[in-house]
């Protein structure tokens, strides 16, 4: 990128096409142009398909152990370049460096390492039969298409490519247009580690290139992290060729705090569930249900601690709240805040834009707390994806379960209580794909991650992901003879 132009990475190298349009990639914290991104066209899409086809032939012919060794070299490089990649992520996304350095790159490396370790263990089963036997084969799907989101660009690229490549597939990956840089770096790292050319290609650009890949008959699977509406559109397009689909979509998750909860721990979780990565996390517990008997005490502690959060330059290690990913997104968050005021929610903290010295062109919004919210308010019903917390009262268990489930979404949920019988009873009734008891937003690679209802299809991470990136073939072997009734 010596000329400050970021291009698509296909077949182990960056592909230049001077006729393609360029789009500015903006630093959310300063408003400055980081680089210009060359938007892939139809020719690049077809080139990526051809490259992936060739790469797949080489990669899928390797043993799982061979693939695992190469992927582990990529893991080593990711960890060695943690700081460099974290800084790139911060410039692209606007999140604090203190987060990116300990979560984004390292969690991505953890994912690839986990699936690299599983690559040699992917196998079928054998079934003894009378006069015969049968066995199954776990085979790669072929070319997979991954679509990333802008809140955790590198982590999501690793979450999708790690299992895909470990299973022997090739992947074409399209990062979010707002955060294009680290997926390209991941592609470079895979090449450096020894992944064959074409096995991991990165297409830059808007949804036009994505639609071409979703429709392409040689693409066997689509995996997306994004909004519900985008997921529905992709599912409709993918249905035309019956592609396999994994979707991790939006959420409006409940965090339920019972009267016996450790109050300080519950406040910590509520802050993490709303203000980490400046609120731009799909699982965030943005509907915080607090029992009547501790409601006022909870709010007092919450407001006191929230007002101490440091909003600032994301590159400053002391910064705890960074910039919203774009001006347009910040405007949307502010519209929701104004809507919350208009609908009668009580504003206790934040609710305003913040000017950061040295980052005057940035998109900063103060962590915002609304109290006395009701289930019908827009800020309670709709995903804001910003640092906006809605606090609601409840009085009994059955009531809060009913209210928590009163949404078309079902990504995540949390419960705080010292009564573990109640905790298990409640999470058993909550309609959410990922539930936490006495913590929030912890996503170890070993645990499946996925939503219910309109929050998604399938899971990422854990052993179950191997099912999403392989296909099962059954083989019957006759040992006796054909029992034929015809002479």
TANOR-V461735 format. One record per helix or strand. SS is the DSSP state (H for helix, E for strand). FROM is the first residue (numbers start at 1). TO is the last residue. If there is no record, write none. Layout:
SS/FROM/TO + SS/FROM/TO
This chain:
E/5/6 + E/8/10 + E/13/15 + E/22/26 + E/33/38 + H/42/61 + H/64/80 + H/82/93 + H/97/121 + E/126/129 + E/132/140 + E/143/147 + H/153/166 + E/170/174 + H/181/193 + E/200/202 + H/207/215 + E/219/225 + H/228/241 + E/244/248 + E/254/257 + H/263/279 + E/287/291 + H/292/306 + E/311/311 + E/321/321 + H/327/342 + E/346/349 + E/353/356 + E/359/365 + E/368/371 + H/378/381 + E/388/394 + H/397/404 + E/409/410 + E/412/416 + H/420/429 + E/434/437 + E/449/449 + E/452/453 + E/456/457 + E/460/460 + H/465/468 + E/470/478
